[in-house]
């Protein structure tokens, strides 16, 4: 049975204050800016990007390149008034003869004049800061400058116009048909096209404005396209502004952007007189974003030269500032911030021509040795630039010298040198990297050869920039090579926008990669005598799963998975029906397929990434799950639903334990729990398209997630028989949920893989549930960055992968994204049938889905979490827990708020939203309970005891007048009792033990974001009222005696860490549901770091 529900909330909810909009490498305002690297590494610090535009007089020109303009000095193709680009100007020479023909047909042909109208391009109006566009141009009154529409007399493009003695038709273009042997200056070698009514026109594959047949456009479509070109792209300056605006549109608060123009005279920038720069770097959002676009679309273009060398020095001096309002501060332009030692800084220098103007007076910088710069670990090792290929030349005061002066010198000697390095850029000191961007200009040196020489050491024959214009463009390329930046030169605005967008996205992505390598434990599972510990290493991006004897003092692992992987030719790697992995993922390339399967010999070849002898990819967020011999006791089910056959199934099949875990090598792995042997690996179809990136050497600096989600394994009665089914997700690696029959783990069967527009990145664990009507389903939240950004609950038929229920729980939008986190099922009666589901969303809603009528699921909001200061919703991104209550028919739902998903979530703002842990009562009714109806508890003390940092909290209790809707505790130690620390949050599911609820919290390393990691607390409170226990529940001394009666213990720095208990298998109910019988809720706890999930945290060289 397929059902689709349309439940929506009637109220409009606001996203939490610190969520940002705009997905990395996606369209503008496209939801959460989800990370492609572990946020707890030393990464994610927004890079500085100073964008400097060429505002020289040549940007007014309508003919490109300069070589196309003859000695007559033609600059314009339409009569210009003096004020179109501001005061001053050039002679406006008429290029038309009396018959209305251009003196050179190349002027009106995009085949030669890259600024002119190209009928294959869809010219759209400029984009605004908020993602909307300027209006379409009016073909009968097309303005000359859309940023100042009152300047100049608008032109009617649909009729003849006069220019001096010439009468010409403006909506005209020429198509060259002369071929290689033709004469581009001969009108007879062209087809003349006039855009007039009654005709159709040839478009191109990118002419989306022409409807279903983009190759043929109507008059209305063509004249509108021409009008948009005229008003928005007619000159170099207009085209550049339109392309730059489009390129910056996908960028978001993941970068900090400043603005400059090469002819900007001295002005005050954050308290310092500065030339070139007009706006200091700011986080690229809100008012800062608007101010950037306002500066970009400034209508004035002075009739001045091209002082690129001076601009390079001015921007370099700006980044040399050491005051509190400078570019290295967390609050540029304001006092009170701190300077981050690991922030990258870049200068994107754009030009349409060749430099001129005064000398920078820096000398031959790339031909002179640099200063000795200590390495970040201060171990006595150093770096010094020594002249050599491909950097040095024999010339002084070039643009390359000016840029190099701010790369090889430590711009902030007062800061530790901790800027992340890359393969091409060894600079760990505070420096400036230059990116050269050309529009319609060409040099003589091949950029690919120049950048390849950084690694090869090949000599580049840099020409003397004083000798030719082309050599001056080579000088811009040389500046980019010297500073290990980037370069491109595009001939048309379409290519220019695409290349610049890729460049900016690359800068942002590079900042989200960690420096060097980090070796860390990730997730863990303890079951009985075995502890399974997952690991990863950044840099090589490899991982492992190790098994330890939890009853032994021997720290040597029982087995290490990477050492038990079969020979690559014998590995069992499966995928869904009809998928040929070698062909579909690697295009039939056998060597790349063999590398993926684990042929480590190929790592020695230059075209393959070196994995250091380990064929397993990094394991970051996927948790190990043990399955095989667990007894779900389904004989309690009715006999016609498998109850009478479950015991035979268990005896026949449940004989051996298997550990399942996902890795970012593109596979879900199954390991024999006894010896670590890999039994099989599964590749979801949703990651096929990026598997071919894995072998590339560049992948070390371009990490991606693949099978990063967690799995659930359960027995289920489907298809008339019992089977053991695994349901997993790709997590941050893709938008899919999949199921595998693992009844016989030696012979697994892929059942289905589910994708849907409403399914985003499902970072939570799916669950398997049996409903009251006998259906077995996979249930999960839709995660983040679905197409509509709503919060959606799914149940999927476990046997065939078809949708059973789709319930749209609450709304979202691209600029206010929502999404549903992990779902927990609740069995209220212990009959192995799910009665309710609970899940939270980014808008703070804890949803209850009543499944008592399995054919008509009913959804309501149990509670909305809001913060204590502003009343804004608090995001819920972790799975809740459910327990019983002394009152009949009542359950308690426990959950914390906070997120750690987006780039920037590892940085704590001064006004960071305070997060909270809640215990909310649910009696089954639809009630209007809010924060004011809950009993408040608070953290009252933070101190040290027996070498541990400890907490004590309040013991408030319900009175007879209290409604007893539940309780809450804010995750903040108030300043009246000590120093407050914002940023604490809950990222993992709570656990229940002996009438108490325990949970871990994580606070990113705000004191030193460059170091990564953070701080973890383990909290334990009374489940009914949230009060601190009145008896000792922690053993701090390790003698087996409970000796601390507080509410929390800090257990170390490092990545976000779930309590070790979170991954244990419950003896009674397993992974199916939470049982709510409080009589079975655990035991006292001996505090021991050994049971906690992530413990190891170290950087290595």
ROZA-714569 format. One record per residue (C-alpha): x, y, z; residue in one letter. Coordinates in steps of 0.5 Angstrom, whole numbers, padded with zeros to 4 digits, always signed. Example, Ala and Ser with C-alpha at 12.3 -4.5 7.8 and 13.67 -1.06 7.14 Angstrom:
+0025-0009+0016A +0027-0002+0014S 
***
This chain:
+0000+0000+0000X +0003+0007-0002X +0001+0013+0002X +0003+0020+0002X +0001+0025+0007X +0000+0033+0006X +0001+0035+0014X +0004+0042+0014X +0005+0046+0020X +0000+0053+0020X +0006+0057+0023X +0012+0060+0020X +0018+0058+0023X +0025+0062+0023X +0031+0058+0022X +0036+0058+0028X +0040+0065+0028X +0047+0061+0026X +0045+0057+0020X +0048+0060+0014X +0045+0059+0007X +0048+0057+0000X +0051+0050-0001X +0058+0049-0002X +0059+0048-0010X +0052+0049-0011X +0047+0055-0013X +0046+0061-0009X +0042+0060-0003X +0041+0053-0004X +0041+0051+0003X +0046+0048+0008X +0053+0049+0007X +0055+0042+0008X +0062+0040+0010X +0066+0036+0005X +0071+0035+0011X +0071+0033+0018X +0069+0040+0022X +0073+0038+0028X +0079+0038+0024X +0083+0045+0024X +0079+0047+0018X +0073+0051+0016X +0076+0058+0018X +0073+0063+0013X +0079+0065+0008X +0080+0072+0006X +0079+0074-0001X +0080+0081-0004X +0077+0082-0011X +0080+0088-0015X +0077+0090-0021X +0080+0093-0027X +0077+0100-0027X +0081+0103-0033X +0079+0107-0038X +0079+0101-0043X +0073+0097-0039X +0069+0102-0043X +0071+0099-0050X +0066+0095-0054X +0071+0092-0058X +0076+0086-0055X +0081+0085-0056X +0085+0091-0057X +0089+0089-0063X +0082+0089-0067X +0082+0096-0066X +0085+0100-0072X +0089+0106-0071X +0083+0110-0072X +0082+0109-0065X +0075+0106-0065X +0072+0104-0058X +0065+0104-0059X +0060+0101-0063X +0054+0106-0061X +0054+0113-0060X +0056+0115-0052X +0054+0121-0048X +0060+0123-0044X +0057+0121-0037X +0055+0114-0039X +0061+0112-0034X +0062+0118-0031X +0066+0124-0032X +0072+0124-0037X +0072+0120-0043X +0075+0119-0050X +0074+0121-0057X +0068+0117-0060X +0070+0115-0067X +0064+0113-0071X +0065+0106-0074X +0060+0106-0079X +0060+0109-0086X +0054+0113-0089X +0051+0106-0092X +0051+0104-0084X +0056+0098-0085X +0062+0098-0080X +0068+0100-0083X +0071+0093-0080X +0065+0087-0080X +0069+0084-0075X +0067+0089-0070X +0060+0086-0070X +0062+0079-0070X +0063+0075-0064X +0067+0071-0068X +0072+0076-0067X +0070+0081-0062X +0069+0077-0056X +0065+0083-0053X +0060+0083-0058X +0053+0080-0058X +0053+0072-0059X +0047+0069-0061X +0048+0062-0058X +0049+0066-0051X +0043+0067-0047X +0044+0074-0044X +0041+0075-0037X +0040+0081-0033X +0045+0082-0028X +0044+0078-0021X +0043+0082-0015X +0046+0081-0008X +0039+0077-0006X +0040+0072-0012X +0034+0076-0016X +0036+0079-0022X +0035+0086-0025X +0029+0087-0030X +0030+0085-0037X +0032+0091-0042X +0027+0094-0046X +0028+0093-0053X +0025+0100-0055X +0029+0104-0050X +0035+0100-0048X +0039+0104-0043X +0047+0105-0043X +0048+0103-0036X +0044+0099-0032X +0047+0101-0025X +0045+0109-0028X +0039+0108-0032X +0039+0116-0033X +0045+0117-0036X +0045+0117-0043X +0039+0117-0048X +0036+0110-0048X +0036+0107-0055X +0031+0104-0059X +0034+0098-0062X +0028+0096-0066X +0029+0102-0071X +0034+0105-0075X +0039+0110-0071X +0043+0116-0074X +0050+0117-0072X +0053+0123-0075X +0052+0122-0083X +0051+0114-0082X +0044+0111-0081X +0045+0104-0078X +0040+0099-0075X +0043+0097-0068X +0040+0090-0067X +0045+0087-0072X +0050+0082-0072X +0055+0078-0077X +0057+0071-0078X +0063+0069-0081X +0063+0064-0087X +0070+0065-0090X +0073+0059-0087X +0081+0059-0086X +0082+0062-0093X +0077+0067-0092X +0078+0075-0091X +0076+0077-0084X +0076+0084-0086X +0072+0083-0092X +0064+0084-0092X +0063+0079-0097X +0065+0073-0092X +0060+0074-0087X +0052+0073-0087X +0049+0079-0084X +0043+0078-0079X +0038+0084-0077X +0033+0082-0072X +0027+0084-0075X +0020+0082-0074X +0017+0076-0078X +0023+0072-0078X +0026+0066-0073X +0033+0066-0071X +0039+0061-0070X +0040+0060-0063X +0044+0055-0059X +0044+0049-0054X +0045+0054-0048X +0039+0059-0051X +0034+0056-0045X +0030+0063-0046X +0028+0060-0053X +0024+0054-0050X +0024+0047-0052X +0028+0048-0058X +0034+0052-0056X +0037+0052-0063X +0031+0056-0066X +0029+0063-0063X +0023+0067-0065X +0023+0075-0066X +0021+0076-0059X +0026+0072-0056X +0032+0074-0060X +0030+0082-0059X +0030+0081-0052X +0036+0077-0052X +0040+0083-0056X +0037+0088-0051X +0039+0085-0045X +0046+0084-0048X +0046+0092-0050X +0044+0094-0043X +0048+0089-0039X +0054+0086-0043X +0055+0091-0049X +0062+0094-0046X +0068+0090-0043X +0066+0094-0036X +0059+0092-0036X +0060+0085-0038X +0065+0084-0033X +0061+0086-0028X +0055+0082-0030X +0060+0076-0030X +0063+0077-0023X +0056+0078-0020X +0054+0072-0023X +0061+0068-0020X +0060+0071-0013X +0052+0069-0013X +0054+0062-0010X +0059+0064-0005X +0056+0065+0002X +0059+0066+0009X +0064+0061+0008X +0069+0066+0005X +0070+0073+0007X +0070+0078+0001X +0073+0085+0000X +0073+0089-0006X +0078+0094-0009X +0079+0097-0016X +0086+0099-0019X +0084+0106-0020X +0081+0107-0013X +0085+0113-0009X +0087+0113-0002X +0081+0113+0003X +0079+0110+0010X +0079+0103+0010X +0077+0100+0017X +0081+0106+0020X +0087+0106+0016X +0088+0110+0009X +0089+0105+0004X +0089+0106-0004X +0086+0100-0009X +0082+0097-0003X +0075+0100-0002X +0072+0095+0003X +0076+0091+0008X +0074+0083+0008X +0068+0081+0011X +0064+0075+0012X +0060+0075+0005X +0053+0075+0008X +0047+0080+0010X +0049+0087+0009X +0057+0085+0007X +0054+0082+0001X +0050+0087-0001X +0055+0092+0000X +0060+0088-0004X +0055+0088-0010X +0054+0096-0009X +0061+0097-0010X +0061+0092-0016X +0056+0095-0020X +0058+0102-0019X +0057+0106-0025X +0063+0110-0026X +0069+0108-0030X +0075+0113-0030X +0078+0114-0036X +0085+0112-0033X +0091+0107-0034X +0092+0100-0031X +0096+0101-0025X +0096+0093-0023X +0103+0093-0020X +0101+0099-0015X +0094+0095-0014X +0098+0089-0012X +0103+0093-0007X +0096+0096-0004X +0093+0090-0003X +0099+0087+0000X +0100+0092+0005X +0093+0092+0007X +0094+0084+0009X +0100+0086+0013X +0096+0090+0018X +0097+0088+0025X +0092+0092+0028X +0085+0089+0031X +0081+0092+0026X +0085+0089+0020X +0084+0083+0016X +0087+0077+0020X +0082+0079+0026X +0075+0075+0027X +0072+0082+0027X +0075+0086+0021X +0073+0093+0022X +0071+0092+0029X +0075+0092+0036X +0075+0086+0040X +0076+0080+0036X +0082+0075+0035X +0087+0074+0030X +0087+0067+0027X +0094+0064+0025X +0091+0059+0020X +0087+0064+0016X +0088+0064+0008X +0088+0070+0005X +0088+0071-0003X +0088+0077-0008X +0084+0076-0014X +0086+0081-0019X +0082+0082-0025X +0084+0086-0032X +0082+0087-0039X +0089+0089-0041X +0096+0090-0040X +0099+0094-0034X +0102+0101-0034X +0103+0106-0029X +0108+0107-0023X +0114+0102-0021X +0112+0098-0015X +0120+0099-0013X +0120+0092-0010X +0126+0090-0014X +0127+0083-0017X +0124+0079-0011X +0123+0073-0015X +0131+0073-0016X +0133+0074-0009X +0133+0070-0003X +0127+0071+0002X +0128+0071+0010X +0128+0065+0014X +0121+0063+0017X +0121+0058+0023X +0116+0052+0022X +0109+0052+0026X +0112+0047+0031X +0118+0051+0033X +0122+0045+0033X +0128+0049+0029X +0126+0047+0022X +0125+0053+0017X +0123+0055+0010X +0127+0060+0006X +0125+0062-0001X +0131+0061-0006X +0131+0063-0013X +0130+0058-0018X +0125+0055-0023X +0120+0056-0025X +0119+0063-0021X +0126+0067-0022X +0127+0071-0028X +0132+0077-0029X +0127+0083-0029X +0126+0088-0023X +0119+0091-0021X +0115+0087-0025X +0108+0085-0023X +0110+0078-0021X +0116+0081-0016X +0110+0086-0013X +0106+0079-0012X +0112+0075-0009X +0114+0081-0004X +0107+0079+0000X +0108+0071-0001X +0115+0070+0001X +0115+0075+0007X +0112+0073+0013X +0106+0078+0014X +0105+0077+0021X +0111+0076+0025X +0107+0077+0031X +0103+0071+0030X +0105+0063+0030X +0106+0060+0023X +0100+0056+0022X +0097+0057+0015X +0095+0050+0012X +0099+0048+0006X +0098+0044+0000X +0102+0040-0005X +0103+0047-0009X +0104+0052-0003X +0109+0050+0002X +0107+0057+0006X +0105+0056+0013X +0106+0063+0015X +0101+0069+0014X +0102+0071+0006X +0098+0073+0000X +0096+0068-0006X +0095+0072-0012X +0090+0069-0017X +0090+0073-0024X +0084+0073-0028X +0084+0076-0035X +0078+0078-0040X +0079+0078-0047X +0087+0078-0047X +0092+0073-0048X +0100+0072-0047X +0105+0068-0050X +0106+0063-0044X +0102+0056-0043X +0099+0057-0036X +0098+0049-0035X +0106+0049-0037X +0107+0054-0032X +0103+0051-0026X +0106+0044-0028X +0113+0047-0027X +0112+0048-0019X +0112+0041-0018X +0117+0039-0024X +0122+0045-0023X +0122+0046-0030X +0124+0053-0033X +0119+0058-0036X +0122+0063-0040X +0119+0069-0038X +0119+0074-0043X +0121+0082-0041X +0114+0085-0039X +0117+0092-0042X +0118+0089-0049X +0110+0087-0051X +0103+0087-0048X +0103+0080-0049X +0109+0079-0044X +0105+0084-0039X +0099+0079-0039X +0105+0073-0038X +0107+0077-0032X +0100+0077-0029X +0101+0069-0030X +0108+0069-0027X +0105+0073-0021X +0100+0067-0020X +0105+0062-0020X +0110+0066-0016X +0105+0066-0010X +0102+0059-0012X +0095+0061-0014X +0091+0061-0020X +0090+0064-0027X +0085+0064-0033X +0084+0069-0038X +0077+0068-0042X +0075+0071-0048X +0067+0072-0047X +0063+0074-0041X +0060+0067-0040X +0067+0063-0040X +0069+0069-0035X +0063+0068-0030X +0064+0060-0030X +0072+0060-0029X +0071+0065-0024X +0066+0062-0020X +0070+0055-0020X +0076+0059-0018X +0072+0062-0012X +0069+0055-0010X +0076+0052-0010X +0079+0058-0006X +0073+0056-0001X +0074+0049-0001X +0081+0049+0000X +0080+0053+0006X +0076+0047+0009X +0081+0042+0008X +0086+0040+0014X +0093+0042+0014X +0098+0036+0015X +0095+0030+0017X +0091+0028+0023X +0090+0021+0026X +0084+0020+0030X +0079+0015+0033X +0072+0016+0030X +0066+0012+0032X +0066+0006+0037X +0062+0000+0039X +0063-0005+0045X +0059-0011+0045X +0061-0016+0051X +0068-0017+0051X +0070-0014+0044X +0071-0007+0043X +0071-0005+0036X +0074+0002+0034X +0074+0006+0028X +0080+0010+0026X +0082+0015+0020X +0088+0019+0018X +0087+0025+0014X +0092+0027+0008X +0092+0020+0006X +0085+0019+0008X +0085+0012+0010X +0081+0009+0015X +0081+0002+0019X +0077-0002+0024X +0080-0005+0030X +0078-0010+0035X +0080-0010+0042X +0079-0015+0048X +0075-0011+0053X +0077-0015+0059X +0084-0015+0058X +0090-0010+0060X +0093-0012+0053X +0092-0006+0049X +0094-0009+0042X +0088-0010+0038X +0085-0017+0037X +0085-0016+0029X +0086-0010+0025X +0081-0010+0019X +0086-0007+0014X +0091-0013+0015X +0085-0018+0013X +0083-0015+0007X +0083-0021+0001X +0087-0020-0005X +0084-0015-0009X +0082-0020-0014X +0079-0024-0009X +0075-0019-0006X +0067-0019-0006X +0065-0012-0008X +0057-0012-0010X +0052-0007-0012X +0045-0006-0015X +0042-0010-0020X +0045-0008-0027X +0051-0004-0025X +0058-0006-0028X +0062-0002-0023X +0068-0003-0027X +0065+0000-0033X +0060+0005-0030X +0064+0008-0025X +0071+0008-0028X +0069+0008-0036X +0072+0001-0037X +0079+0003-0034X +0082-0003-0031X +0088+0000-0027X +0083+0005-0024X +0078-0001-0022X +0084-0005-0019X +0086+0001-0015X +0079+0002-0012X +0079-0006-0011X +0085-0005-0007X +0091-0006-0011X +0096-0003-0007X +0102-0004-0012X +0099+0002-0017X +0100+0007-0011X +0107+0007-0013X +0105+0010-0020X +0105+0018-0021X +0097+0018-0023X +0095+0014-0017X +0094+0017-0010X +0098+0013-0005X +0094+0010+0001X +0100+0008+0005X +0099+0001+0004X +0092+0001+0007X +0086+0000+0002X +0081+0002+0007X +0078+0009+0006X +0077+0014+0012X +0071+0012+0017X +0069+0019+0020X +0061+0019+0022X +0059+0012+0020X +0058+0008+0027X +0060+0000+0027X +0054-0004+0028X +0055-0011+0030X +0050-0016+0028X +0049-0024+0027X +0047-0027+0034X +0043-0022+0037X +0036-0025+0039X +0030-0020+0038X +0025-0025+0041X +0020-0025+0035X +0017-0031+0037X +0012-0026+0041X +0009-0024+0034X +0003-0027+0032X +0004-0034+0029X +0001-0032+0022X +0007-0026+0022X +0013-0031+0023X +0012-0032+0031X +0012-0039+0030X +0018-0040+0026X +0023-0035+0029X +0026-0039+0033X +0028-0044+0028X +0030-0038+0024X +0035-0036+0029X +0038-0043+0031X +0039-0044+0023X +0042-0037+0021X +0044-0033+0027X +0051-0037+0029X +0056-0032+0027X +0057-0024+0029X +0059-0019+0023X +0061-0012+0024X +0058-0007+0019X +0061+0000+0018X +0061+0005+0012X +0067+0008+0009X +0069+0014+0005X +0072+0009+0000X +0065+0009-0003X +0064+0002+0000X +0060-0001+0006X +0064-0006+0009X +0062-0013+0013X +0068-0016+0017X +0068-0022+0021X +0067-0020+0028X +0072-0026+0030X +0078-0025+0026X +0077-0019+0022X +0076-0022+0015X +0072-0018+0010X +0066-0022+0008X +0064-0017+0003X +0063-0009+0001X +0057-0006-0002X +0057+0000-0007X +0051+0005-0007X +0049+0007-0014X +0049+0014-0011X +0056+0015-0011X +0058+0012-0017X +0059+0018-0021X +0065+0021-0016X +0068+0014-0015X +0073+0016-0021X +0076+0022-0016X +0078+0017-0011X +0085+0015-0015X +0087+0022-0017X +0093+0024-0013X +0089+0031-0012X +0084+0027-0008X +0089+0029-0002X +0087+0036-0002X +0080+0035-0005X +0077+0030+0000X +0069+0028-0001X +0064+0024+0003X +0062+0017+0000X +0059+0012+0005X +0059+0016+0011X +0052+0014+0014X +0050+0009+0019X +0047+0003+0019X +0041-0001+0022X +0041-0009+0022X +0035-0013+0024X +0031-0019+0023X +0024-0018+0019X +0019-0023+0016X +0018-0021+0009X +0016-0024+0003X +0013-0030+0007X +0020-0032+0011X +0025-0029+0016X +0031-0025+0013X +0036-0021+0017X +0036-0014+0013X +0041-0008+0013X +0039-0001+0012X +0044+0004+0011X +0045+0011+0008X +0050+0015+0005X +0050+0020+0010X +0054+0026+0008X +0056+0022+0002X +0050+0022-0002X +0042+0023-0002X +0040+0015-0002X +0038+0010+0003X +0039+0003+0001X +0038-0004+0004X +0042-0011+0003X +0039-0018+0005X +0045-0020+0010X +0042-0027+0012X +0048-0030+0010X +0053-0025+0010X +0058-0029+0005X +0052-0029+0000X +0049-0022+0001X +0044-0019-0004X +0042-0012-0005X +0035-0011-0004X +0034-0003-0006X +0036+0004-0006X +0032+0009-0005X +0032+0016-0008X +0027+0022-0008X +0027+0029-0009X +0025+0030-0002X +0031+0026+0001X +0037+0030+0003X +0043+0028+0006X +0041+0023+0011X +0046+0024+0016X +0042+0020+0022X +0041+0013+0023X +0035+0009+0019X +0031+0005+0023X +0027-0002+0022X +0020-0002+0025X +0014-0007+0025X +0008-0004+0024X +0001-0006+0027X -0002-0008+0020X +0004-0013+0020X +0008-0009+0015X +0016-0008+0016X +0019-0002+0014X +0025+0002+0014X +0023+0009+0017X +0028+0015+0017X +0028+0023+0016X +0030+0026+0010X +0036+0030+0012X +0039+0036+0009X +0039+0040+0003X +0033+0036-0001X +0030+0040-0006X +0025+0043-0003X +0028+0044+0004X +0022+0041+0008X +0023+0036+0014X +0020+0030+0011X +0019+0023+0015X +0019+0017+0010X +0017+0010+0011X +0019+0005+0006X +0017-0002+0005X +0023-0006+0007X +0022-0012+0002X +0022-0007-0005X +0024+0000-0003X +0017+0003-0005X +0014+0009-0001X +0009+0007+0004X +0009+0014+0008X +0011+0021+0006X +0009+0026+0011X +0011+0033+0010X +0012+0035+0017X +0014+0042+0017X +0016+0047+0011X +0023+0050+0009X +0026+0054+0004X +0033+0055+0000X +0034+0061+0005X +0031+0058+0011X +0033+0051+0010X +0029+0045+0014X +0030+0038+0015X +0029+0032+0019X +0034+0028+0023X +0034+0021+0026X +0028+0018+0028X +0027+0013+0034X +0021+0008+0034X +0018+0007+0041X +0014+0000+0043X +0010+0002+0048X +0007-0005+0050X +0013-0009+0049X +0010-0013+0044X +0015-0012+0038X +0010-0007+0035X +0012+0000+0034X +0007+0005+0036X +0010+0012+0035X +0016+0015+0032X +0019+0021+0034X +0024+0026+0031X +0027+0033+0031X +0028+0038+0025X +0032+0044+0024X +0027+0049+0026X +0027+0046+0033X +0020+0042+0032X +0020+0035+0036X +0015+0031+0032X +0011+0025+0034X +0008+0021+0029X +0003+0016+0032X +0003+0009+0028X -0002+0006+0032X -0007+0006+0026X -0001+0004+0021X -0006+0005+0015X -0007+0012+0017X +0000+0015+0021X -0002+0022+0024X +0004+0027+0026X +0004+0033+0031X +0009+0037+0034X +0010+0035+0041X +0014+0041+0043X +0018+0046+0039X +0025+0048+0042X +0027+0055+0043X +0033+0059+0046X +0032+0063+0053X +0035+0070+0050X +0031+0071+0043X +0026+0065+0043X +0028+0063+0036X +0028+0056+0034X +0034+0051+0036X +0036+0046+0031X +0035+0039+0033X +0040+0034+0029X +0041+0028+0034X +0036+0022+0035X +0032+0023+0041X +0031+0017+0046X +0024+0015+0050X +0023+0012+0056X +0017+0010+0061X +0014+0015+0066X +0011+0013+0073X +0004+0016+0070X +0001+0011+0066X +0000+0012+0059X +0006+0017+0059X +0013+0017+0056X +0019+0022+0057X +0022+0024+0050X +0029+0026+0051X +0033+0031+0046X +0039+0036+0046X +0039+0042+0041X +0045+0044+0037X +0048+0043+0030X +0055+0041+0027X +0054+0040+0020X +0056+0046+0016X +0062+0050+0015X +0063+0055+0020X +0059+0051+0025X +0066+0050+0028X +0067+0057+0030X +0063+0060+0036X +0060+0067+0035X +0060+0072+0040X +0052+0072+0040X +0052+0064+0039X +0045+0061+0040X +0045+0058+0047X +0043+0050+0046X +0039+0046+0051X +0037+0039+0053X +0030+0037+0054X +0026+0032+0057X +0019+0033+0055X +0013+0029+0057X +0008+0026+0052X +0001+0023+0055X -0001+0022+0048X -0005+0028+0047X -0004+0034+0042X -0002+0039+0047X +0001+0047+0047X +0007+0046+0051X +0013+0051+0051X +0019+0052+0054X +0015+0056+0060X +0011+0050+0062X +0018+0046+0063X +0022+0046+0070X +0028+0049+0069X +0035+0046+0071X +0041+0050+0071X +0049+0048+0071X +0051+0052+0078X +0058+0050+0078X +0064+0048+0074X +0071+0046+0078X +0076+0041+0079X +0076+0034+0083X +0081+0029+0083X +0084+0031+0077X +0077+0032+0073X +0073+0038+0071X +0067+0037+0074X +0060+0040+0074X +0054+0041+0079X +0047+0043+0077X +0041+0045+0080X +0036+0040+0084X +0029+0044+0083X +0023+0039+0083X +0016+0040+0081X +0011+0043+0086X +0004+0041+0086X +0002+0047+0082X +0007+0046+0076X +0004+0043+0070X +0010+0038+0070X +0010+0038+0062X +0018+0036+0063X +0024+0040+0064X +0030+0043+0061X +0037+0045+0062X +0041+0050+0058X +0048+0048+0056X +0051+0055+0059X +0055+0056+0066X +0053+0063+0067X +0058+0069+0068X +0055+0070+0075X +0058+0064+0078X +0064+0064+0073X +0066+0065+0066X +0061+0063+0061X +0062+0059+0055X +0057+0059+0049X +0057+0054+0043X +0056+0048+0047X +0051+0043+0044X +0048+0036+0043X +0050+0032+0037X +0049+0025+0039X +0043+0021+0042X +0042+0021+0050X +0042+0014+0054X +0038+0012+0059X +0040+0008+0066X +0037+0007+0072X +0032+0012+0072X +0037+0017+0069X +0039+0020+0063X +0046+0021+0060X +0048+0025+0054X +0055+0028+0052X +0056+0035+0049X +0061+0038+0045X +0064+0045+0045X +0068+0047+0039X +0075+0049+0040X +0073+0057+0040X +0080+0059+0044X +0084+0056+0038X +0080+0054+0032X +0086+0053+0028X +0087+0047+0033X +0081+0044+0031X +0077+0039+0036X +0073+0041+0042X +0071+0040+0049X +0067+0034+0051X +0062+0033+0057X +0059+0027+0060X +0052+0029+0063X +0047+0025+0067X +0041+0027+0070X +0035+0025+0073X +0030+0023+0068X +0024+0025+0071X +0025+0032+0073X +0032+0033+0070X +0035+0034+0077X +0042+0033+0079X +0043+0026+0083X +0042+0026+0090X +0047+0020+0091X +0054+0019+0088X +0054+0016+0081X +0061+0017+0078X +0067+0013+0080X +0073+0018+0079X +0078+0015+0083X +0077+0008+0079X +0077+0004+0085X +0070+0001+0083X +0066+0006+0089X +0062+0011+0086X +0065+0018+0089X +0062+0024+0086X +0055+0026+0086X +0055+0031+0081X +0052+0032+0074X +0057+0032+0069X +0065+0030+0068X +0069+0033+0062X +0072+0027+0059X +0077+0031+0054X +0079+0035+0048X +0078+0032+0041X +0073+0031+0036X +0065+0031+0038X +0065+0024+0042X +0058+0020+0044X +0058+0017+0050X +0061+0010+0050X +0054+0007+0052X +0051+0010+0046X +0053+0004+0041X +0052-0002+0046X +0047-0007+0044X +0041-0007+0048X +0040-0014+0051X +0032-0014+0051X +0030-0010+0045X +0036-0009+0040X +0036-0004+0035X +0029-0005+0033X +0026+0000+0038X +0027+0004+0045X +0023+0000+0051X +0020+0004+0056X +0020+0000+0062X +0024+0004+0067X +0025-0002+0071X +0030-0004+0066X +0034+0002+0065X +0041+0000+0066X +0046+0001+0072X +0051+0006+0076X +0057+0008+0072X +0064+0008+0073X +0067+0013+0070X +0073+0011+0065X +0075+0014+0059X +0076+0007+0056X +0069+0006+0055X +0068+0013+0051X +0068+0013+0043X +0073+0018+0041X +0079+0018+0045X +0085+0019+0041X +0087+0026+0038X +0094+0027+0035X +0097+0031+0029X +0103+0028+0026X +0108+0030+0021X 
***
